[in-house]
Amino acid sequence: MASGNLTIDLRALVANYLALAAMTAGETAAVVKADGYGLGAALVAQTLAKAGARRFFVATAEEGATLRQALGNTPEINVFSGHMAGDTALIRDAYLVPMLNSPAQVHRHQEALPGHPFGVQLDSGMHRLGVQPADWPALRDAARNATLLMSHLACADEPDHPQNAAQLAAFHALTADSQSPKSLAATGGTLLGRPYHFDLIRPGIGLYGGLPFAQAQPVVRLSLPVIQIRTAVPGAKVGYAASYTAPGPRQIATLSSGYADGLIRAMSSRATLWHGDTPCPLVGRVSMDLLTVDVTDCAEPPEVLDILGPHQTVDQLAEAAGTIGYEILTSLGPRYRRELIQ
Ligand SMILES: *Cc1c(COP(=O)(O)O)cnc(C)c1O
């Protein structure tokens, strides 16, 4: 028995890609780092390539090399971390396009792989990754053949945040003289509107049904099997640390999934599962491989409960756990049986 059934709706994935693509006049790439936000990079990228995506982004050269095997030679695969020491063979053999992040990376790339395509990531104010503005004038000439000049917004999920306009202005100033195609927007930036789109948008989370793309169709459903149901008498204490006390006679179901499957321990006593339309509160601590859920309100003893599904999105579950949808998705573990809707 698997820890649960993870259903991935590829039609919803494609619908989300097309809905984001319809917002922009330029190209729409797909970000599939972290194994396609936990859903499987090869599966996601192959599906989106059929739907028209021609360019993909991953975090590391290793991810890029694996993706190249799944995608064949045609799509362009860009690597956010750039050209790290030791990456040269992967970049060359898998024909990856590194987004160079520093003078050292620009020099490394041009010495190791002269003529091999590259992009440049510029730091427009997030202060995380990318060529810093002070270093850019000296690199501009060496970077004039960049296939892409890109930057990343820190606050795009908050449309009114003043840093959005500040980074937009900084990106314009850094790239004004360049002929290379440009990209600033991930999902959040796409929703900020056309001035943020430039030649290419590169959404990730919105493809997978997550906020800030509120109109996204949900892509994942996660159903967990019940191993056992017991009656807890009033005062009975459930789970590690005896942190939950049954206030009356309760039916407690034990489910086969836990924090080792990405249902993080911070959900303890806070998340809700669903049996059809009936909400069933998670009670007590999340264990490594087990959850305990109060199913007293169910009309019949449940065999499975949904933790992601029609009544609870990735973001709603994340909210209960004090995190973001990105973390819930990328934590979903390998023990689930994966089913595809296509
Ligand atoms: C992860 C990432 C994206 C995609 O961001 P989403 O918020 O998931 O759309 C785009 N660009 C860069 C540089 C990233 O690191």
The ligand as a Gaussian input file, in Angstrom:
#p B3LYP/6-31G(d) Opt

LIG

0 1
 C       11.224000      29.968000      -9.040000
 C       11.493000      31.088000      -9.974000
 C       10.510000      31.472000     -10.917000
 C        9.098000      30.953000     -10.884000
 O        8.463000      31.601000      -9.798000
 P        6.932000      31.349000      -9.436000
 O        6.688000      32.297000      -8.324000
 O        6.835000      29.930000      -9.006000
 O        6.127000      31.631000     -10.636000
 C       10.874000      32.411000     -11.867000
 N       12.109000      32.982000     -11.860000
 C       13.057000      32.668000     -10.945000
 C       14.378000      33.339000     -10.985000
 C       12.771000      31.722000      -9.965000
 O       13.707000      31.404000      -9.051000

